[in-house]
Amino acid sequence: MLKTSSVAVAKSRLKTLVTSDRVCCAPCDYDNICRELFSSLSKYMEITEENFRVEICRTHILITFAGDET
């Protein structure tokens, strides 16, 4: 199992805080939304948390997987 660097963890936490502020929800709510999306999609697709990313804005939700082009 790979260990996540402290820089990556800090970057992820900061991104969560900024995103949750932009969409007017608590950071824990944002994390729960991302976790539930991952859980739902992983039932139908082979994905890992490392290659799964969710961006939530006021007007849209963007879900990307490793290798996807945006």
Rosetta constraint file for C-alpha pairs under 8 A:
AtomPair CA 4 CA 8 HARMONIC 6.48 0.50
AtomPair CA 4 CA 9 HARMONIC 6.78 0.50
AtomPair CA 5 CA 9 HARMONIC 6.40 0.50
AtomPair CA 6 CA 10 HARMONIC 6.06 0.50
AtomPair CA 7 CA 11 HARMONIC 6.05 0.50
AtomPair CA 8 CA 12 HARMONIC 6.09 0.50
AtomPair CA 9 CA 13 HARMONIC 6.18 0.50
AtomPair CA 10 CA 14 HARMONIC 6.14 0.50
AtomPair CA 11 CA 15 HARMONIC 6.11 0.50
AtomPair CA 12 CA 16 HARMONIC 6.17 0.50
AtomPair CA 13 CA 17 HARMONIC 6.29 0.50
AtomPair CA 14 CA 18 HARMONIC 6.20 0.50
AtomPair CA 15 CA 19 HARMONIC 6.00 0.50
AtomPair CA 16 CA 20 HARMONIC 5.96 0.50
AtomPair CA 16 CA 27 HARMONIC 6.15 0.50
AtomPair CA 16 CA 30 HARMONIC 7.18 0.50
AtomPair CA 16 CA 31 HARMONIC 7.58 0.50
AtomPair CA 17 CA 21 HARMONIC 6.14 0.50
AtomPair CA 17 CA 27 HARMONIC 5.80 0.50
AtomPair CA 18 CA 22 HARMONIC 6.28 0.50
AtomPair CA 19 CA 23 HARMONIC 6.34 0.50
AtomPair CA 19 CA 30 HARMONIC 7.97 0.50
AtomPair CA 19 CA 55 HARMONIC 7.76 0.50
AtomPair CA 19 CA 56 HARMONIC 6.79 0.50
AtomPair CA 19 CA 57 HARMONIC 7.28 0.50
AtomPair CA 20 CA 24 HARMONIC 5.83 0.50
AtomPair CA 20 CA 25 HARMONIC 5.13 0.50
AtomPair CA 20 CA 26 HARMONIC 5.79 0.50
AtomPair CA 20 CA 27 HARMONIC 5.30 0.50
AtomPair CA 20 CA 30 HARMONIC 6.05 0.50
AtomPair CA 21 CA 25 HARMONIC 6.41 0.50
AtomPair CA 21 CA 26 HARMONIC 7.43 0.50
AtomPair CA 21 CA 27 HARMONIC 7.95 0.50
AtomPair CA 22 CA 57 HARMONIC 6.86 0.50
AtomPair CA 22 CA 58 HARMONIC 7.08 0.50
AtomPair CA 23 CA 56 HARMONIC 7.23 0.50
AtomPair CA 23 CA 57 HARMONIC 5.97 0.50
AtomPair CA 23 CA 58 HARMONIC 5.32 0.50
AtomPair CA 25 CA 29 HARMONIC 6.31 0.50
AtomPair CA 25 CA 30 HARMONIC 6.78 0.50
AtomPair CA 26 CA 30 HARMONIC 6.49 0.50
AtomPair CA 27 CA 31 HARMONIC 6.24 0.50
AtomPair CA 28 CA 32 HARMONIC 6.10 0.50
AtomPair CA 29 CA 33 HARMONIC 6.17 0.50
AtomPair CA 30 CA 34 HARMONIC 6.31 0.50
AtomPair CA 31 CA 35 HARMONIC 6.05 0.50
AtomPair CA 32 CA 36 HARMONIC 6.02 0.50
AtomPair CA 33 CA 37 HARMONIC 6.13 0.50
AtomPair CA 34 CA 38 HARMONIC 6.16 0.50
AtomPair CA 34 CA 54 HARMONIC 6.39 0.50
AtomPair CA 35 CA 39 HARMONIC 6.09 0.50
AtomPair CA 36 CA 40 HARMONIC 6.05 0.50
AtomPair CA 37 CA 41 HARMONIC 6.10 0.50
AtomPair CA 38 CA 42 HARMONIC 5.86 0.50
AtomPair CA 38 CA 49 HARMONIC 7.51 0.50
AtomPair CA 38 CA 52 HARMONIC 7.39 0.50
AtomPair CA 39 CA 43 HARMONIC 6.68 0.50
AtomPair CA 40 CA 44 HARMONIC 7.57 0.50
AtomPair CA 41 CA 45 HARMONIC 6.05 0.50
AtomPair CA 42 CA 46 HARMONIC 5.94 0.50
AtomPair CA 42 CA 47 HARMONIC 5.87 0.50
AtomPair CA 42 CA 48 HARMONIC 7.90 0.50
AtomPair CA 47 CA 51 HARMONIC 6.86 0.50
AtomPair CA 47 CA 52 HARMONIC 6.91 0.50
AtomPair CA 47 CA 65 HARMONIC 7.74 0.50
AtomPair CA 48 CA 52 HARMONIC 6.30 0.50
AtomPair CA 49 CA 53 HARMONIC 7.82 0.50
AtomPair CA 51 CA 64 HARMONIC 7.94 0.50
AtomPair CA 51 CA 65 HARMONIC 5.20 0.50
AtomPair CA 51 CA 66 HARMONIC 4.53 0.50
AtomPair CA 52 CA 63 HARMONIC 7.41 0.50
AtomPair CA 52 CA 64 HARMONIC 6.04 0.50
AtomPair CA 52 CA 65 HARMONIC 4.78 0.50
AtomPair CA 52 CA 66 HARMONIC 6.65 0.50
AtomPair CA 53 CA 63 HARMONIC 5.77 0.50
AtomPair CA 53 CA 64 HARMONIC 5.28 0.50
AtomPair CA 53 CA 65 HARMONIC 6.37 0.50
AtomPair CA 54 CA 61 HARMONIC 7.10 0.50
AtomPair CA 54 CA 62 HARMONIC 5.71 0.50
AtomPair CA 54 CA 63 HARMONIC 4.57 0.50
AtomPair CA 54 CA 64 HARMONIC 6.51 0.50
AtomPair CA 55 CA 61 HARMONIC 5.77 0.50
AtomPair CA 55 CA 62 HARMONIC 5.02 0.50
AtomPair CA 55 CA 63 HARMONIC 6.45 0.50
AtomPair CA 56 CA 60 HARMONIC 6.26 0.50
AtomPair CA 56 CA 61 HARMONIC 4.53 0.50
AtomPair CA 56 CA 62 HARMONIC 6.38 0.50
AtomPair CA 57 CA 61 HARMONIC 6.14 0.50
AtomPair CA 64 CA 68 HARMONIC 6.24 0.50
AtomPair CA 64 CA 70 HARMONIC 7.70 0.50
